[in-house]
Amino acid sequence: LSKAEIKDIRSLHDAKGRSSQQRFIAEGIKLTGEMLGAFPCELLLADEETARDIGRQLDKLPQALRPKRLEIAPESFDWGRISSQRQPQPLLGVFALPQEDEGSPIASGVSLLLDRIQDPGNLGTIIRTADWFGIEHIYLASGTADPFAPKFVQATMGALARVRIHKVEDSVAFVRDYPGRRLGTYLDGANLYTTPLPSPAEPALLIMGNEGQGIH
């Protein structure tokens, strides 16, 4: 990698760099492996041993989803120059940001609307948990943390490859016009364990608010 390319990768740790390049990064063997096939990979950087190990996975990918470029890093390469991790693993992928949806499609089943969640780690953990419960569509109100910041991507532990993220500019209108049930989370709300909840097939929107201020 040239100095300019390393600078470009480092800039992806910041929102401004991700916005200007329309790319994001995933680090680590497990996480990067999860992202492969889910997002177009523009650059895959690995050491020689890791490149051999991941070769079989790459061979199974459709041609269109295989990395456009694979670079083998020498043993002397300092992964700390491009990594945000304290102990970087020898695999890093640069992926294309997904294109924004036209509007905000309404999904069947239970979906989440996250209102101004500030911490990328919190956001990633919520999405990882939602994925465990089979929730596929996550709507992010304006003011929510960047869903492709490295800390967020790391916190999802691969769930980002299985859920769809939708950004909502006007959350008030979105909630008002939502055709299914709307459920807000409050400390003093009805008991979650005794209140009848929607069936998995029924459209329902579960709204979770800001860490300190709750739902707007």
N, C-alpha and C positions, 0 to 999 in steps of 0.2 A: 504494500500500500504506500502511496505517496503521502507526503506531509499534508497536502491539500485534502486528500481523501480521509486521512485520520482526523483532520480538523472538521470535515463535514460530518463524520460519525459522532464526534464529540458534541457537535452542535445539536444533535438529536436528543440530547439530554434536556434541552430547553424547549419550551412551547414555541418560541419564535422560530427555532430551527426546524422543528417538525412541521410547522405551518408553511414555511417557505419552501421546504423540500418535499412536502407531502409524503413523508416517510417516518417510520418509527423503528425502534430496535427492540430485540429480545435477546436476553443473555442466558447462558447456561445450557447444558446438554438436554435436560428434560424439557424445559420451557421452550427453547428454540425448536426442538423436535415437534412439540405440540403445534407451534405456529406454522410449520412447514405444511403446505397443503391447504391451510385455512386462509392465508393471505399471500399475494404474489411476493416472492422473495427476490429482491434485486441484488443482494450480495450476501453470501454465506462465507464467513471467515472461520477457519478451524485449523488446529494443528494436524499433523499427518495422521496420527493414530485415531483421532476423533473423526476425521474425514473418512477413513476406512470403515469405522464402525457405523457411520450414518449413511454410507453409500447405498446399502440395501433399501433403506427407507426412501432415498431419493429416486432409486430405480423404479419404485412402485408408483411414484407420483405421475399424474398426467403431464405430458410435455409442457403444457402451458403453465403449470404450477411448480415446475422445477426451478431451482435458483438460476437466475440469468447469468450469475457469475459466482464461481467458487474459487476462493483464494486459500492456499495452504500457507499458514504462518510458520516461520522457522522457529526452532527451539529457543532462539534468543529473543523472540518477540515479547515486548512488555505489554501484557494485556491491560495493565492498569492505565495505559494511555487512552483507551477507548471505553473502559468499563466503569460502571458506578458501584460495582460490588467490592467488598473488602477482600474477598478471595475469588477472583475471577476464574471461571472455567474456560477451557479453550474452545469455545463455540459461541459465535455471535452472529445474529441474522439482522439484516436491514430489510424491512418490509414496506410495501406501499400502503399508505393509509387507505381505508375503504372509502368509497365515494359516499357523500351524504345522500340520504333518501330524499326523494321528492315528496315533501310533506312528511307526515308521520303515520305510517300504515297501522291499522288496528289489528292486533293479533288475537286469535282465539285463546281460550284458557287464561291463566293468571299471568299478568305482566307486572313489572315494577316501574314506578315513576319515582326517581330519586331527585329530591328538591334541594339543591345547593349543598350537597355533601362536599366538604372542603378538603379533607385529607385523602390523597390518592391511595394510601394504604387501606383506609377504611372503605373507599369505593371498591377497590379490588377485592377485599374480603367479602363485601356484600354480594358482589357479582359471582364470586366463587361459590358462596353458599346458595345463591339463587340457581346456579347451574346444577348443584347437587340435588336440588328439589325439582329439577326439570323445567325451570322457567327459562324460556328461550329469548324473550324480548325485554330489553331494558331501555326505558325512556329517561333521558337526562334533561332536567330543566336547566334553563340558562343560569349560570353561576356555579354549576357543579364542576368539580375538578376535571382536569383533562384526562379522558379515558385511555390515552396512549402514552402517558408519562411513564418512564422506566419503572418507577416505584409502583405504579398502578399495574402495569403489565406483569411485573414480578409477583405482586400480591394475588393476582387471579390464578396463578399456578396452572395456566393452560386453559382455564374456563373461557377466556376471551375467544378461543377458537371455536367454541360451541354455542355462544350466545350472540344475539344481534343487538348492536347499540344504535339507538335513534336519538338524535338531539332535538329537543323541543324548544323553540324560541318563545312561544307564548303558552306557558304552562297553564295559565288560568283558562284560556279558551280550550286547550286540549282536554283538561279535566271536565269542563262544562259540557263539551260536546261528546265526551266518551260514551259509547252506547251501552256499556255493561255496568256492573256494580263498581262503586268507587269506595275503597276502604282506606281510611287514614290511620296512621299509627300514632297513638297518644299514650302518655303514662297513665292518664286518668280515664282511658276509654273503657269500652266493654271488655269483659274477660275473654281473651283470645281462645282459651281452652273450653269455654262453654257456649260461645256464640256460634251459631250455624255459619259456616263459610261456604263460598261458592264451590260447585263441583268443578273438577278439572276441565270439563268441556265448556263451562260457562265463561264468557268474557268478563274479566274482573281486573281492576287496576288497584294494586297495593301501593300506597303512597308513603314514602319514608322521607322525613325532613332532615334539615341541617343538624349537625351534632349538638349545637348549643341553643338554637332558636326553634327547632322543630319545623313543622310545615309552614310555609309562607302564608 
